[in-house]
Amino acid sequence: MTEKYDAIVIGTGQSGPALAVRLANAGRKTAIIERKLFGGTCVNVGCIPTKTLIASARAAHVARHGADFGVAIDGKITVDMMRVKARKDSVVRQSNEGVTKWLGKTPNLTVLEVTPDLKAPVLSASTRDCWRRERSSSTSAGGRPCPTCPASPKTATSPIPA
Ligand SMILES: Cc1cc2nc3c(=O)[nH]c(=O)nc-3n(C[C@H](O)[C@H](O)[C@H](O)COP(=O)(O)OP(=O)(O)OC[C@H]3O[C@@H](n4cnc5c(N)ncnc54)[C@H](O)[C@@H]3O)c2cc1C
């Protein structure tokens, strides 16, 4: 089945969701496509989980140096890695679900997940056609080369409505 959109955004990483929501709110029939995890690298495996783990390490460090601050802690300071990971997973889940819900509740925006029925090569071809005809598709697919995209080896963005 062929569906037409005014704008197509590939990837739900750092810029994709904001761009897609802005386009949809401006009245353009918009689709955003994700093949893996909503929120991309930063939310799921990058900035957020690493900084959450660092926060736990910092808490252990401060606890161990409590005496330097005049804080007495009786007993040994230990780190429960299961709880550290559970906290990290919880923070990541909140962020991932936040992006997913934000996109899902935006009117005029269709969220497409790449499934075995909706393969990436199909998307690449339609994106290429869209670029040629209307220049109204955008990639927010990370720093990966896009050999089929004629505009730029990495990214191209459509004009953002005022
Ligand atoms: C361990 C780690 C820690 C980091 N910490 C920080 C930090 O503290 N601060 C900071 O500023 N940066 C940090 N970064 C870097 C940051 O995560 C990236 O710069 C940022 O996520 C890039 O965003 P992006 O939107 O370009 O790509 P991504 O976040 O990778 O998003 C791309 C999205 O597009 C999807 N996609 C790709 N191709 C397709 C396709 N063909 N069809 C459909 N969907 C597709 C992907 O599945 C993904 O969801 C960290 C990175 C790592 C790995």
The ligand as an SDF file (V2000), in Angstrom:
LIG
                    3D

 53 58  0  0  0  0  0  0  0  0999 V2000
   28.3710    5.5580   25.2990 C   0  0  0  0  0  0  0  0  0  0  0  0
   28.0020    6.9120   24.7170 C   0  0  0  0  0  0  0  0  0  0  0  0
   27.8780    8.0080   25.5600 C   0  0  0  0  0  0  0  0  0  0  0  0
   27.5520    9.2510   25.0260 C   0  0  0  0  0  0  0  0  0  0  0  0
   27.4390   10.3220   25.8800 N   0  0  0  0  0  0  0  0  0  0  0  0
   27.1370   11.5400   25.3760 C   0  0  0  0  0  0  0  0  0  0  0  0
   27.0060   12.6710   26.2450 C   0  0  0  0  0  0  0  0  0  0  0  0
   27.1560   12.5810   27.4500 O   0  0  0  0  0  0  0  0  0  0  0  0
   26.7170   13.8630   25.6980 N   0  0  0  0  0  0  0  0  0  0  0  0
   26.5340   14.0100   24.3380 C   0  0  0  0  0  0  0  0  0  0  0  0
   26.2780   15.1320   23.8940 O   0  0  0  0  0  0  0  0  0  0  0  0
   26.6290   12.9530   23.5120 N   0  0  0  0  0  0  0  0  0  0  0  0
   26.9360   11.7310   23.9890 C   0  0  0  0  0  0  0  0  0  0  0  0
   27.0130   10.6580   23.1460 N   0  0  0  0  0  0  0  0  0  0  0  0
   26.8050   10.8810   21.7350 C   0  0  0  0  0  0  0  0  0  0  0  0
   25.3180   10.9370   21.4040 C   0  0  0  0  0  0  0  0  0  0  0  0
   24.6650    9.7730   21.8900 O   0  0  0  0  0  0  0  0  0  0  0  0
   25.1730   11.0430   19.9020 C   0  0  0  0  0  0  0  0  0  0  0  0
   25.9090   12.1450   19.4400 O   0  0  0  0  0  0  0  0  0  0  0  0
   23.7390   11.2450   19.5110 C   0  0  0  0  0  0  0  0  0  0  0  0
   22.9290   10.2300   20.0550 O   0  0  0  0  0  0  0  0  0  0  0  0
   23.6250   11.2640   18.0020 C   0  0  0  0  0  0  0  0  0  0  0  0
   22.2790   11.5180   17.7230 O   0  0  0  0  0  0  0  0  0  0  0  0
   21.6720   11.1920   16.3140 P   0  0  0  0  0  0  0  0  0  0  0  0
   20.2460   11.5720   16.3490 O   0  0  0  0  0  0  0  0  0  0  0  0
   22.5470   11.8030   15.2760 O   0  0  0  0  0  0  0  0  0  0  0  0
   21.8370    9.6000   16.1470 O   0  0  0  0  0  0  0  0  0  0  0  0
   21.2000    8.4280   17.0120 P   0  0  0  0  0  0  0  0  0  0  0  0
   20.9710    8.8310   18.4150 O   0  0  0  0  0  0  0  0  0  0  0  0
   22.0740    7.2400   16.7530 O   0  0  0  0  0  0  0  0  0  0  0  0
   19.7700    8.2020   16.3940 O   0  0  0  0  0  0  0  0  0  0  0  0
   19.5910    7.6580   15.1090 C   0  0  0  0  0  0  0  0  0  0  0  0
   18.2900    6.8960   15.1020 C   0  0  0  0  0  0  0  0  0  0  0  0
   17.9460    6.6080   13.7420 O   0  0  0  0  0  0  0  0  0  0  0  0
   17.5520    5.2570   13.6420 C   0  0  0  0  0  0  0  0  0  0  0  0
   17.8350    4.8190   12.2700 N   0  0  0  0  0  0  0  0  0  0  0  0
   19.0320    4.7780   11.6510 C   0  0  0  0  0  0  0  0  0  0  0  0
   18.8920    4.3540   10.3780 N   0  0  0  0  0  0  0  0  0  0  0  0
   17.5560    4.1370   10.2030 C   0  0  0  0  0  0  0  0  0  0  0  0
   16.7740    3.6780    9.0780 C   0  0  0  0  0  0  0  0  0  0  0  0
   17.3340    3.3770    7.9020 N   0  0  0  0  0  0  0  0  0  0  0  0
   15.4390    3.5490    9.2400 N   0  0  0  0  0  0  0  0  0  0  0  0
   14.8610    3.8650   10.4350 C   0  0  0  0  0  0  0  0  0  0  0  0
   15.5470    4.3070   11.5240 N   0  0  0  0  0  0  0  0  0  0  0  0
   16.8820    4.4280   11.3900 C   0  0  0  0  0  0  0  0  0  0  0  0
   18.3820    4.5160   14.6660 C   0  0  0  0  0  0  0  0  0  0  0  0
   17.7810    3.2980   15.0580 O   0  0  0  0  0  0  0  0  0  0  0  0
   18.3860    5.5490   15.8200 C   0  0  0  0  0  0  0  0  0  0  0  0
   17.2780    5.3850   16.6790 O   0  0  0  0  0  0  0  0  0  0  0  0
   27.3170    9.3970   23.6380 C   0  0  0  0  0  0  0  0  0  0  0  0
   27.4060    8.2900   22.7960 C   0  0  0  0  0  0  0  0  0  0  0  0
   27.7400    7.0570   23.3260 C   0  0  0  0  0  0  0  0  0  0  0  0
   27.8120    5.8560   22.3980 C   0  0  0  0  0  0  0  0  0  0  0  0
  1  2  1  0
  2  3  1  0
  2 52  2  0
  3  4  2  0
  4  5  1  0
  4 50  1  0
  5  6  2  0
  6  7  1  0
  6 13  1  0
  7  8  2  0
  7  9  1  0
  9 10  1  0
 10 11  2  0
 10 12  1  0
 12 13  2  0
 13 14  1  0
 14 15  1  0
 14 50  1  0
 15 16  1  0
 16 17  1  0
 16 18  1  0
 18 19  1  0
 18 20  1  0
 20 21  1  0
 20 22  1  0
 22 23  1  0
 23 24  1  0
 24 25  2  0
 24 26  1  0
 24 27  1  0
 27 28  1  0
 28 29  2  0
 28 30  1  0
 28 31  1  0
 31 32  1  0
 32 33  1  0
 33 34  1  0
 33 48  1  0
 34 35  1  0
 35 36  1  0
 35 46  1  0
 36 37  1  0
 36 45  1  0
 37 38  2  0
 38 39  1  0
 39 40  1  0
 39 45  2  0
 40 41  1  0
 40 42  2  0
 42 43  1  0
 43 44  2  0
 44 45  1  0
 46 47  1  0
 46 48  1  0
 48 49  1  0
 50 51  2  0
 51 52  1  0
 52 53  1  0
M  END
$$$$
